Amino acid sequence: MKTIILLLLAQSCVLSAFGQKNLESHWKIQYVEVPREQVLVVLVYQPNCPLRIEEASCLFRIDKRKTIIRYRVRNVSSKPISDFTVTSWDLDGGGGTLPVLMTGSEGLLRPGQSLDSLDSANSEVLSMTIELREQVMQNARAIFEGKMRHSYFLIVDQVGFADGSMYKDQRVSQSLSDHLSEHDCGSES
């Protein structure tokens, strides 16, 4: 009788563990990467910036049918960074501040450390399978087919250091926005 109870308890634990894993992945926000030939994310070169944007892409959120910009930054300075602002400008000069998730010891980005804007604990980027492509195409065909739909320019506006000093490049960021809107880069010829 003890053996049967132990076997049932072990089976219950195994099923619970598998169920928990499926539950965790079910509650994660799921994305797929939008092809670069559809939506291009351009990294603005900033030679003196203490924070370098190293990777960026456009992701499509499957359940909400919307896109986000994912990016990774690296502290290339010799001082810990306490906060920063990354802005995205589009071809008509519109844009806004992108979200930042500061993690790590004391909420600082130490020299040499990098940070991904996507919360990997609550999100996952799925590989595009045939089945997933069919599902995505039903909801967002315009994003994944045809000519390039959009371009975004990412720039670091400012960086705050743990010692209270600041790096600012907001004038260049605003100039980029003005340039894009004045030249009507977003309209078709």
NUFI-756609 format. One record per atom (N, C-alpha, C, CB): y, x, z; residue in one letter. Coordinates in pm, whole numbers, padded with zeros to 5 digits, always signed. Glycine has a CB too. Layout:
N
YXZA ...
//
This chain:
189
-00119+00082+00000M +00000+00000+00000M +00126+00087+00000M -00001-00094+00120M +00121+00197+00082K +00235+00289+00086K +00261+00348-00052K +00210+00401+00189K +00155+00382-00122T +00167+00442-00254T +00234+00346-00351T +00029+00484-00307T +00197+00221-00347I +00256+00121-00436I +00405+00105-00405I +00183-00015-00421I +00439+00099-00278I +00581+00085-00239I +00660+00207-00283I +00594+00065-00085I +00603+00327-00265L +00672+00448-00308L +00689+00452-00459L +00595+00571-00261L +00586+00410-00534L +00597+00405-00680L +00703+00306-00725L +00462+00368-00742L +00708+00189-00662L +00810+00089-00696L +00950+00141-00662L +00784-00043-00621L +00962+00206-00550L +01091+00264-00510L +01134+00372-00608L +01084+00321-00367L +01043+00459-00648A +01073+00565-00745A +01112+00504-00879A +00951+00660-00762A +01039+00403-00924Q +01071+00336-01050Q +01210+00273-01043Q +00965+00229-01085Q +01240+00211-00931S +01372+00149-00912S +01483+00253-00920S +01377+00074-00778S +01460+00370-00858C +01559+00478-00862C +01581+00529-01003C +01516+00593-00770C +01473+00547-01078V +01482+00596-01217V +01557+00495-01303V +01341+00623-01276V +01520+00368-01292L +01588+00264-01371L +01735+00254-01332L +01520+00129-01352L +01763+00267-01204S +01901+00263-01158S +01982+00380-01214S +01906+00265-01005S +01922+00498-01218A +01991+00615-01272A +02023+00598-01420A +01907+00742-01250A +01924+00547-01497F +01948+00523-01640F +02051+00414-01660F +01817+00486-01712F +02042+00310-01580G +02138+00201-01589G +02279+00248-01556G +02099+00086-01497G +02290+00336-01457Q +02421+00389-01418Q +02481+00471-01531Q +02410+00474-01292Q +02399+00552-01597K +02449+00634-01708K +02499+00544-01821K +02338+00729-01760K +02421+00440-01855N +02464+00348-01959N +02590+00273-01918N +02353+00249-01993N +02600+00236-01791L +02717+00167-01740L +02840+00256-01750L +02696+00123-01596L +02825+00386-01714E +02937+00479-01721E +02986+00495-01864E +02897+00614-01664E +02894+00513-01960S +02937+00531-02098S +02993+00400-02154S +02821+00581-02184S +02943+00287-02105H +02994+00159-02152H +03140+00139-02110H +02907+00044-02097H +03179+00188-01995W +03314+00167-01945W +03412+00274-01993W +03313+00164-01795W +03365+00375-02061K +03455+00475-02115K +03527+00420-02237K +03378+00604-02151K +03652+00458-02254I +03727+00419-02373I +03674+00504-02488I +03883+00439-02354I +03638+00439-02597Q +03576+00508-02709Q +03673+00521-02826Q +03448+00436-02752Q +03675+00642-02882Y +03761+00675-02995Y +03679+00738-03106Y +03875+00769-02951Y +03733+00733-03227V +03686+00815-03337V +03808+00885-03394V +03610+00729-03446V +03787+01002-03451E +03897+01077-03508E +03933+01020-03646E +03862+01227-03518E +04063+01000-03667V +04112+00955-03797V +04116+01078-03887V +04254+00885-03787V +04063+01071-04008P +04063+01188-04097P +04206+01239-04122P +03996+01153-04231P +04220+01371-04128R +04351+01433-04147R +04414+01394-04280R +04339+01584-04138R +04333+01361-04378E +04391+01320-04506E +04450+01179-04500E +04285+01327-04616E +04427+01108-04389Q +04485+00975-04368Q +04607+00981-04276Q +04381+00880-04311Q +04596+01055-04166V +04704+01070-04070V +04711+01218-04032V +04683+00978-03943V +04822+01279-04066L +04840+01422-04041L +04927+01444-03918L +04902+01491-04164L +04880+01528-03826V +04957+01564-03708V +05003+01709-03728V +04873+01546-03575V +05136+01728-03732V +05196+01858-03760V +05248+01918-03629V +05311+01846-03865V +05211+02042-03602L +05258+02111-03481L +05382+02191-03516L +05147+02203-03422L +05493+02163-03447V +05618+02233-03473V +05612+02372-03410V +05741+02152-03418V +05644+02474-03489Y +05641+02611-03440Y +05762+02635-03350Y +05641+02712-03558Y +05737+02682-03229Q +05841+02711-03130Q +05816+02850-03073Q +05843+02602-03016Q +05876+02953-03133P +05841+03091-03100P +05861+03131-02954P +05920+03182-03185P +05958+03075-02884N +05986+03116-02746N +05936+03017-02642N +06133+03136-02727N +05860+02921-02685C +05814+02816-02594C +05701+02869-02504C +05766+02693-02673C +05710+02843-02373P +05605+02889-02281P +05479+02803-02284P +05660+02891-02141P +05485+02694-02357L +05372+02604-02368L +05339+02588-02516L +05403+02464-02301L +05218+02620-02553R +05179+02616-02695R +05086+02497-02719R +05109+02749-02737R +05122+02415-02817I +05033+02307-02860I +04932+02372-02954I +05112+02188-02930I +04804+02367-02917E +04702+02438-02994E +04619+02347-03083E +04611+02510-02901E +04600+02227-03044E +04517+02134-03121E +04581+01997-03112E +04369+02131-03069E +04571+01922-03219A +04619+01784-03217A +04546+01704-03323A +04772+01777-03239A +04523+01579-03293S +04460+01489-03389S +04499+01346-03357S +04306+01505-03387S +04475+01259-03452C +04498+01117-03433C +04363+01053-03406C +04569+01052-03558C +04355+00973-03299L +04231+00905-03264L +04250+00755-03275L +04186+00943-03122L +04146+00687-03320F +04145+00541-03330F +04064+00486-03214F +04088+00494-03467F +04128+00401-03133R +04058+00339-03020R +03983+00217-03072R +04159+00299-02906R +03853+00222-03059I +03766+00123-03121I +03788-00018-03066I +03621+00163-03102I +03799-00032-02934D +03808-00167-02876D +03946-00231-02890D +03771-00162-02732D +04052-00153-02902K +04187-00209-02909K +04249-00201-03047K +04276-00138-02811K +04180-00135-03140R +04228-00120-03277R +04367-00059-03282R +04229-00254-03347R +04385+00049-03208K +04511+00120-03213K +04486+00270-03214K +04601+00081-03093K +04589+00346-03249T +04574+00491-03256T +04654+00558-03146T +04619+00544-03394T +04608+00677-03108I +04680+00762-03014I +04680+00904-03070I +04615+00756-02870I +04770+00984-03022I +04773+01126-03056I +04709+01202-02940I +04919+01177-03085I +04607+01281-02972R +04543+01367-02873R +04590+01509-02900R +04386+01356-02879R +04620+01581-02794Y +04664+01719-02812Y +04617+01804-02695Y +04816+01726-02825Y +04614+01934-02719R +04579+02032-02616R +04693+02133-02610R +04440+02103-02646R +04736+02165-02487V +04841+02264-02467V +04788+02379-02383V +04965+02201-02400V +04848+02497-02400R +04811+02615-02323R +04939+02677-02266R +04732+02719-02410R +04932+02715-02139N +05042+02786-02074N +05035+02932-02119N +05035+02774-01917N +05130+02974-02205V +05134+03111-02255V +05239+03194-02182V +05162+03112-02406V +05292+03139-02073S +05391+03213-01993S +05322+03284-01878S +05500+03117-01940S +05401+03352-01797S +05347+03421-01680S +05369+03342-01551S +05411+03559-01667S +05423+03219-01563K +05453+03137-01446K +05377+03004-01452K +05605+03111-01435K +05341+02949-01335P +05277+02817-01333P +05375+02708-01378P +05224+02785-01190P +05324+02613-01455I +05404+02501-01505I +05375+02379-01418I +05372+02472-01656I +05482+02312-01374S +05466+02193-01290S +05476+02063-01371S +05571+02192-01181S +05551+02065-01481D +05561+01946-01566D +05611+01987-01704D +05656+01840-01503D +05590+01899-01800F +05638+01925-01936F +05647+01794-02012F +05545+02025-02010F +05719+01798-02123T +05734+01682-02210T +05701+01722-02353T +05877+01623-02200T +05606+01653-02412V +05572+01669-02553V +05615+01540-02622V +05418+01700-02575V +05688+01553-02734T +05736+01437-02808T +05674+01435-02946T +05890+01437-02818T +05649+01317-02996S +05597+01297-03131S +05702+01223-03212S +05462+01219-03129S +05742+01281-03326W +05835+01215-03417W +05760+01178-03543W +05958+01307-03451W +05787+01058-03596D +05722+01020-03722D +05821+01034-03838D +05670+00874-03714D +05780+00999-03956L +05859+01026-04076L +05987+00946-04088L +05777+01000-04196L +06006+00841-04007D +06134+00772-04014D +06222+00808-03894D +06113+00622-04021D +06187+00915-03822G +06268+00959-03710G +06236+00889-03580G +06412+00939-03742G +06145+00793-03583G +06104+00726-03461G +06003+00810-03386G +06046+00587-03492G +05994+00788-03260G +05897+00865-03184G +05907+00836-03037G +05915+01012-03208G +05845+00922-02961G +05848+00904-02817G +05770+01012-02747G +05796+00769-02778G +05780+01009-02616T +05713+01105-02531T +05565+01071-02525T +05775+01107-02390T +05482+01173-02538L +05338+01154-02529L +05293+01168-02384L +05263+01256-02619L +05187+01099-02346P +05141+01104-02207P +05085+01241-02169P +05035+00998-02183P +05100+01272-02041V +05051+01399-01985V +04969+01366-01862V +05169+01496-01950V +04854+01429-01850L +04769+01413-01734L +04759+01551-01668L +04626+01356-01772L +04844+01577-01568M +04843+01707-01500M +04731+01705-01396M +04981+01739-01433M +04640+01800-01409T +04530+01811-01315T +04523+01956-01268T +04395+01766-01379T +04428+01984-01186G +04410+02122-01139G +04467+02138-01001G +04476+02220-01234G +04468+02262-00956S +04513+02290-00820S +04663+02264-00808S +04481+02435-00782S +04697+02180-00715E +04837+02145-00684E +04910+02085-00803E +04911+02267-00636E +04840+02032-00903G +04906+01972-01018G +04981+02072-01104G +04999+01866-00974G +04936+02197-01104L +05003+02302-01182L +04914+02348-01297L +05038+02422-01092L +04980+02384-01406L +04910+02445-01518L +04937+02595-01508L +04958+02385-01659L +04837+02668-01465R +04851+02812-01439R +04857+02891-01570R +04733+02863-01353R +04911+03014-01565P +04915+03098-01686P +04776+03113-01746P +04973+03237-01653P +04767+03092-01879G +04641+03102-01950G +04558+02975-01952G +04560+03210-01891G +04587+02881-01864Q +04510+02756-01860Q +04553+02663-01972Q +04527+02687-01724Q +04460+02577-02013S +04492+02476-02113S +04465+02338-02055S +04410+02498-02244S +04521+02239-02121L +04511+02101-02074L +04498+02010-02193L +04635+02062-01987L +04403+01917-02188D +04382+01818-02293D +04449+01689-02251D +04230+01796-02323D +04518+01623-02343S +04587+01499-02310S +04492+01381-02292S +04688+01466-02418S +04370+01393-02339L +04273+01285-02327L +04195+01300-02197L +04178+01283-02449L +04191+01196-02119D +04118+01195-01993D +03968+01185-02023D +04165+01078-01901D +03899+01298-02020S +03758+01300-02058S +03668+01227-01958S +03710+01444-02072S +03716+01202-01838A +03635+01128-01741A +03627+00980-01779A +03693+01144-01600A +03730+00930-01845N +03734+00788-01879N +03731+00761-02029N +03857+00725-01821N +03722+00865-02111S +03727+00850-02256S +03622+00938-02322S +03867+00886-02309S +03584+00899-02444E +03495+00983-02522E +03527+00966-02670E +03347+00948-02494E +03514+01075-02743V +03534+01073-02888V +03396+01073-02951V +03621+01196-02937V +03367+00969-03026L +03236+00952-03086L +03231+01017-03224L +03200+00804-03095L +03115+01067-03260S +03094+01116-03396S +03081+00995-03487S +02967+01209-03405S +03135+01008-03606M +03131+00897-03700M +02993+00886-03763M +03240+00914-03810M +02922+00781-03727T +02792+00752-03786T +02812+00646-03895T +02688+00705-03677T +02709+00620-03972I +02718+00516-04075I +02745+00380-04012I +02587+00511-04159I +02675+00349-03902E +02694+00221-03834E +02834+00210-03776E +02590+00203-03724E +02881+00316-03714L +03014+00315-03654L +03122+00304-03762L +03036+00441-03568L +03102+00374-03873R +03198+00365-03983R +03209+00222-04035R +03157+00460-04097R +03096+00153-04048E +03098+00013-04093E +03176-00073-03995E +02954-00041-04108E +03155-00052-03865Q +03226-00129-03763Q +03376-00100-03768Q +03170-00097-03623Q +03413+00026-03778V +03553+00065-03781V +03620+00012-03908V +03567+00217-03772V +03552+00021-04019M +03609-00024-04147M +03637-00174-04147M +03515+00012-04263M +03558-00251-04074Q +03585-00395-04064Q +03717-00421-03992Q +03471-00465-03990Q +03750-00335-03896N +03869-00356-03814N +03992-00280-03860N +03838-00318-03674N +03973-00170-03933A +04087-00084-03964A +04070-00012-04097A +04107+00019-03854A +04036-00083-04198R +04013-00024-04330R +04136+00054-04377R +03978-00133-04432R +04255+00002-04354A +04378+00066-04403A +04399+00205-04343A +04498-00022-04371A +04352+00227-04222I +04371+00357-04157I +04275+00461-04213I +04351+00344-04005I +04158+00419-04257F +04053+00512-04295F +04031+00526-04446F +03927+00470-04232F +04105+00452-04526E +04086+00459-04672E +04220+00475-04743E +04013+00333-04723E +04212+00522-04866G +04331+00530-04950G +04414+00654-04923G +04417+00408-04930G +04542+00644-04954K +04631+00759-04941K +04671+00782-04796K +04756+00740-05027K +04736+00895-04771M +04782+00929-04638M +04878+00820-04588M +04851+01068-04636M +04855+00775-04466R +04932+00665-04409R +05049+00710-04323R +04841+00579-04327R +05033+00824-04258H +05136+00861-04162H +05130+01010-04131H +05121+00781-04033H +05243+01063-04086S +05250+01201-04036S +05329+01199-03906S +05317+01297-04140S +05284+01278-03812Y +05352+01292-03683Y +05385+01439-03662Y +05265+01236-03566Y +05502+01467-03606F +05545+01602-03573F +05548+01613-03421F +05685+01635-03635F +05469+01707-03365L +05465+01726-03220L +05549+01846-03182L +05320+01744-03171L +05632+01828-03078I +05720+01934-03031I +05728+01928-02878I +05862+01921-03095I +05738+02045-02816V +05758+02053-02671V +05908+02043-02645V +05697+02188-02611V +05950+01938-02575D +06092+01917-02545D +06137+02003-02427D +06119+01770-02514D +06057+02002-02323Q +06094+02079-02205Q +05973+02114-02122Q +06195+02002-02121Q +05990+02220-02043V +05884+02267-01953V +05950+02298-01819V +05810+02394-02010V +05894+02243-01712G +05940+02273-01578G +05842+02367-01510G +05959+02144-01495G +05894+02472-01449F +05809+02569-01381F +05805+02541-01231F +05858+02712-01407F +05701+02588-01166A +05684+02568-01022A +05799+02629-00942A +05552+02629-00976A +05864+02734-00996D +05976+02796-00924D +06108+02722-00945D +05991+02940-00969D +06108+02610-01019G +06229+02531-01040G +06303+02561-01170G +06321+02551-00925G +06268+02669-01239S +06335+02701-01365S +06282+02609-01477S +06314+02850-01403S +06357+02604-01588M +06324+02513-01697M +06333+02584-01832M +06416+02392-01695M +06253+02537-01925Y +06266+02571-02067Y +06299+02439-02136Y +06133+02639-02128Y +06400+02440-02224K +06438+02317-02295K +06453+02346-02443K +06568+02257-02237K +06402+02254-02523D +06417+02262-02669D +06451+02122-02722D +06287+02317-02736D +06521+02043-02641Q +06552+01905-02677Q +06648+01896-02794Q +06610+01834-02559Q +06734+01995-02811R +06827+01991-02924R +06751+02001-03056R +06929+02106-02914R +06652+02088-03063V +06571+02100-03185V +06491+01972-03207V +06476+02223-03176V +06437+01916-03101S +06360+01793-03111S +06447+01680-03165S +06301+01756-02975S +06567+01666-03111Q +06658+01561-03157Q +06703+01587-03301Q +06780+01551-03065Q +06726+01714-03335S +06763+01749-03473S +06652+01712-03571S +06795+01899-03484S +06527+01734-03531L +06414+01696-03615L +06413+01546-03636L +06281+01743-03552L +06432+01469-03531S +06436+01324-03542S +06548+01280-03636S +06454+01261-03404S +06666+01337-03616D +06781+01302-03701D +06753+01336-03847D +06908+01376-03654D +06697+01454-03871H +06665+01498-04007H +06568+01402-04075H +06607+01639-04006H +06464+01365-04004L +06364+01276-04062L +06423+01139-04094L +06245+01261-03968L +06505+01086-04003S +06563+00953-04028S +06672+00957-04134S +06619+00895-03899S +06754+01064-04139E +06861+01075-04239E +06805+01089-04380E +06950+01194-04207E +06694+01159-04394H +06638+01183-04527H +06536+01077-04566H +06572+01320-04531H +06521+00977-04480D +06434+00864-04511D +06299+00911-04563D +06501+00773-04612D +06242+01008-04491C +06115+01068-04534C +05999+00970-04533C +06081+01184-04446C +06014+00862-04461G +05903+00767-04449G +05894+00667-04562G +05915+00694-04322G +06000+00653-04644S +05994+00553-04751S +05934+00612-04877S +06133+00498-04781S +05877+00526-04957E +05815+00570-05082E +05919+00576-05192E +05699+00475-05122E +05899+00665-05288S +05992+00678-05400S +05963+00576-05506S +05986+00816-05459S 
//
